[in-house]
Amino acid sequence: MIKYFIYCRKSSEDEERQVLSIEAQLAELREFAKQNNLFIVREFTESKTAKEPGREIFNQMLLEIEKGNAEGILAWNPDRLARNSVDGGRVIYLVDTLKIRSLKFPTFWFEATPQGKFMLSVAFGQAKYYTDNLRENILRGIRQKIRRGELSAKAPLGYFNEPRLRTIEPDKKTFNKVKEVLRAFATGDYTLTQIQSKMFSLGLVGARSGKKMPLSSVEHILKNPFYYGHFLYRGELHQGSHKSMITKKLFDQIQQALKDNGKPRKKQKRKKSFCF
C-alpha cells in the first residue's frame, strides 16, 4: 500500500484570498483520503507563498519522500505544491525517479504516465504564469498611480489613507499639529530631542506604544518630501497630487536645521579669574 503525505498551504498574499483555509483543506483532504482508501502517514501544513523556492516545510516533506518514508502526496491542487519552476521541477523529478509513485488532488487528475507528467508540468506552468501575470498587473497599476502622482503606501503622519477613493488625504486631527512641528524645527531653535518632546506634548506619539516617537522616526518625518508635495518611489522623486503641508522653501530650511543639529556645538571658553 502506498504511503501518503498530506500537504496543505495557504499564503496571506492577495492572490490567495479565495483559496481554502488550511483547516478547510485538511478537512477536505481527510475526507477524500477516507473515500479513496488512501493510507495517510503524516500531515504537513504551511503558511507561506510558493512563488519562490525555499519553503521549509515543503522541503522537509520532499526530504522525507527521498528517504522512502512515503511514496505519495495528497494536496488540494498542484498550485499548493509549486508556483515556481524550481519546486515544480523537483516534484516532477521525484516522479521520474519513482520516489513519488502517486500524486492525488481532489481538483486535478494525475497518473504517473508521460501524459500525466506533461499535464502536471502544464499545471505548474499555469500556476507560475498566473503569479507572474498578477505581479506584472500589480506593478503596472502602481506605475500608473505614480504617473498620476498617487503614492501606494501607508500615509505619513498628518495624513490618512482614504479607503473609498484610495487616495491620501489630510488628517484633520494631526495635520496642523505636524505642520506646527515642521515650522518650529525650521527655525533652528530645536534639537531632535526637543522637537521629539514637542511632538509628544501635542499628542503626536508612537502608534503602538503611545509614548514618545523614536528619534529615528522623528528624523524620518523631518526628511520626508511628502510634506511639500513630492514623494520617493524606488529612489526617485515624484510630484504628488496630494495636498502639501509646507513649501519647498520651508522643507529646505528643515534640512539645513538637521545638518546644523549634526554639527558639534562649540563649547564656550570660561574666563579665567586672576587673583591680585
Sequence and secondary structure as in RCSB ss.txt:
>XXXX:A:sequence
MIKYFIYCRKSSEDEERQVLSIEAQLAELREFAKQNNLFIVREFTESKTAKEPGREIFNQMLLEIEKGNAEGILA
WNPDRLARNSVDGGRVIYLVDTLKIRSLKFPTFWFEATPQGKFMLSVAFGQAKYYTDNLRENILRGIRQKIRRGE
LSAKAPLGYFNEPRLRTIEPDKKTFNKVKEVLRAFATGDYTLTQIQSKMFSLGLVGARSGKKMPLSSVEHILKNP
FYYGHFLYRGELHQGSHKSMITKKLFDQIQQALKDNGKPRKKQKRKKSFCF
>XXXX:A:secstr
  EEEEEEE   SGGGTTS  HHHHHHHHHHHHHHTT EEEEEEEE S  SSS  HHHHHHHHHHHTTS SEEEE
S HHHH SSHHHHHHHHHHHHTTS  EEEBTTB   SSHHHHHHHHHHHHHHHHHHHHHHHHHHHHHHHHHHTT 
  S   TTEEEETTTTEEEE TTTHHHHHHHHHHHHTT   HHHHHHHHHHTT   TTT S   HHHHHHHHH G
GGGTEEEETTEEEE  S  SS HHHHHHHHHHHHHHHS             
